[in-house]
Amino acid sequence: MPSWLTILTVGLAIHWFALEARAERAKRKGEITLYRASFGLRILLGLAVLGMVYGAGVIAVSQNFSRDWWTSALLFTMAIFCTSQWPADLGVSRTGIYEQTWLGLRMRIFRWEEISSATADPSDDSISIVSKSGATIKHSKYHVDRPGFVAQIKTYCRWLEPGRALD
């Protein structure tokens, strides 16, 4: 495959996932509204991680492992990297907001009283929620339902326009 075609395909895929995130709506689970990465991005990353772990395992049990061990290690390392880049699941309720990362292994919870401000960050096209301790939760362009997220955040905490400092 020519290199220009690869670059074009990757560029189109990135824009497709951002467009898909704008079109999808958040899921409601009881009183919690769940903002996840778009479905296509979750499928792509999930299949990539499974494929790399499977490839690393196949190479590890093969006859040529002593010669090709580095390929197995590289695939396994890439699977860990893909898992670390998986966008966090964000949940918003009347009591606060939480961020669940590493496929549920790490969770950060902010009560609304603990939040200092929220603002749009034009540098990376995200919404940042900053706690009084300085910790940040981000709603990226790959998360679903940006307008719904902003409306909920404006209901519960102080919204700052970009470039405006705290009073």
LINTA-V299103 format. One record per residue. N is the residue number from 1. RES is the residue in three letters. PSI is psi in radians with two decimals (NA if undefined). Layout:
n->N res->RES psi->PSI
n->N res->RES psi->PSI
This chain:
n->1 res->MET psi->2.29
n->2 res->PRO psi->2.59
n->3 res->SER psi->-0.60
n->4 res->TRP psi->-0.58
n->5 res->LEU psi->-0.67
n->6 res->THR psi->-0.80
n->7 res->ILE psi->-0.74
n->8 res->LEU psi->-0.75
n->9 res->THR psi->-0.77
n->10 res->VAL psi->-0.76
n->11 res->GLY psi->-0.76
n->12 res->LEU psi->-0.68
n->13 res->ALA psi->-0.73
n->14 res->ILE psi->-0.79
n->15 res->HIS psi->-0.61
n->16 res->TRP psi->-0.77
n->17 res->PHE psi->-0.66
n->18 res->ALA psi->-0.72
n->19 res->LEU psi->-0.72
n->20 res->GLU psi->-0.68
n->21 res->ALA psi->-0.60
n->22 res->ARG psi->-0.55
n->23 res->ALA psi->-0.56
n->24 res->GLU psi->2.68
n->25 res->ARG psi->2.73
n->26 res->ALA psi->2.70
n->27 res->LYS psi->2.56
n->28 res->ARG psi->2.17
n->29 res->LYS psi->1.70
n->30 res->GLY psi->-2.15
n->31 res->GLU psi->0.11
n->32 res->ILE psi->2.30
n->33 res->THR psi->2.16
n->34 res->LEU psi->2.12
n->35 res->TYR psi->1.90
n->36 res->ARG psi->3.08
n->37 res->ALA psi->2.78
n->38 res->SER psi->2.70
n->39 res->PHE psi->-0.77
n->40 res->GLY psi->-0.71
n->41 res->LEU psi->-0.69
n->42 res->ARG psi->-0.71
n->43 res->ILE psi->-0.82
n->44 res->LEU psi->-0.88
n->45 res->LEU psi->-0.69
n->46 res->GLY psi->-0.80
n->47 res->LEU psi->-0.64
n->48 res->ALA psi->-0.79
n->49 res->VAL psi->-0.83
n->50 res->LEU psi->-0.77
n->51 res->GLY psi->-0.73
n->52 res->MET psi->-0.70
n->53 res->VAL psi->-0.72
n->54 res->TYR psi->-0.80
n->55 res->GLY psi->-0.73
n->56 res->ALA psi->-0.69
n->57 res->GLY psi->-0.73
n->58 res->VAL psi->-0.75
n->59 res->ILE psi->-0.65
n->60 res->ALA psi->-0.55
n->61 res->VAL psi->0.06
n->62 res->SER psi->2.91
n->63 res->GLN psi->-0.44
n->64 res->ASN psi->0.32
n->65 res->PHE psi->-0.66
n->66 res->SER psi->-0.51
n->67 res->ARG psi->-0.56
n->68 res->ASP psi->0.41
n->69 res->TRP psi->-0.59
n->70 res->TRP psi->-0.55
n->71 res->THR psi->-0.73
n->72 res->SER psi->-0.77
n->73 res->ALA psi->-0.70
n->74 res->LEU psi->-0.78
n->75 res->LEU psi->-0.73
n->76 res->PHE psi->-0.69
n->77 res->THR psi->-0.72
n->78 res->MET psi->-0.61
n->79 res->ALA psi->-0.72
n->80 res->ILE psi->-0.71
n->81 res->PHE psi->-0.78
n->82 res->CYS psi->-0.69
n->83 res->THR psi->-0.67
n->84 res->SER psi->-0.41
n->85 res->GLN psi->-0.04
n->86 res->TRP psi->2.18
n->87 res->PRO psi->2.49
n->88 res->ALA psi->2.66
n->89 res->ASP psi->2.30
n->90 res->LEU psi->2.37
n->91 res->GLY psi->2.34
n->92 res->VAL psi->2.29
n->93 res->SER psi->-3.07
n->94 res->ARG psi->-0.41
n->95 res->THR psi->-0.42
n->96 res->GLY psi->-2.83
n->97 res->ILE psi->2.51
n->98 res->TYR psi->2.73
n->99 res->GLU psi->2.19
n->100 res->GLN psi->2.01
n->101 res->THR psi->3.06
n->102 res->TRP psi->0.81
n->103 res->LEU psi->0.64
n->104 res->GLY psi->-0.02
n->105 res->LEU psi->-0.40
n->106 res->ARG psi->2.28
n->107 res->MET psi->2.33
n->108 res->ARG psi->2.27
n->109 res->ILE psi->2.28
n->110 res->PHE psi->2.20
n->111 res->ARG psi->2.72
n->112 res->TRP psi->-0.56
n->113 res->GLU psi->-0.43
n->114 res->GLU psi->-0.13
n->115 res->ILE psi->2.27
n->116 res->SER psi->-0.87
n->117 res->SER psi->2.98
n->118 res->ALA psi->2.51
n->119 res->THR psi->2.77
n->120 res->ALA psi->2.41
n->121 res->ASP psi->1.73
n->122 res->PRO psi->-0.32
n->123 res->SER psi->-0.63
n->124 res->ASP psi->0.31
n->125 res->ASP psi->0.95
n->126 res->SER psi->2.98
n->127 res->ILE psi->2.20
n->128 res->SER psi->2.27
n->129 res->ILE psi->2.08
n->130 res->VAL psi->2.22
n->131 res->SER psi->2.94
n->132 res->LYS psi->-0.40
n->133 res->SER psi->-0.14
n->134 res->GLY psi->-0.13
n->135 res->ALA psi->2.60
n->136 res->THR psi->2.47
n->137 res->ILE psi->2.33
n->138 res->LYS psi->2.38
n->139 res->HIS psi->1.83
n->140 res->SER psi->3.05
n->141 res->LYS psi->-0.18
n->142 res->TYR psi->-0.06
n->143 res->HIS psi->2.65
n->144 res->VAL psi->2.77
n->145 res->ASP psi->1.03
n->146 res->ARG psi->-0.82
n->147 res->PRO psi->-0.69
n->148 res->GLY psi->-0.68
n->149 res->PHE psi->-0.83
n->150 res->VAL psi->-0.73
n->151 res->ALA psi->-0.74
n->152 res->GLN psi->-0.73
n->153 res->ILE psi->-0.74
n->154 res->LYS psi->-0.48
n->155 res->THR psi->-0.66
n->156 res->TYR psi->-0.34
n->157 res->CYS psi->3.05
n->158 res->ARG psi->2.23
n->159 res->TRP psi->2.21
n->160 res->LEU psi->2.36
n->161 res->GLU psi->2.59
n->162 res->PRO psi->2.36
n->163 res->GLY psi->-0.08
n->164 res->ARG psi->2.33
n->165 res->ALA psi->2.82
n->166 res->LEU psi->2.53
n->167 res->ASP psi->NA
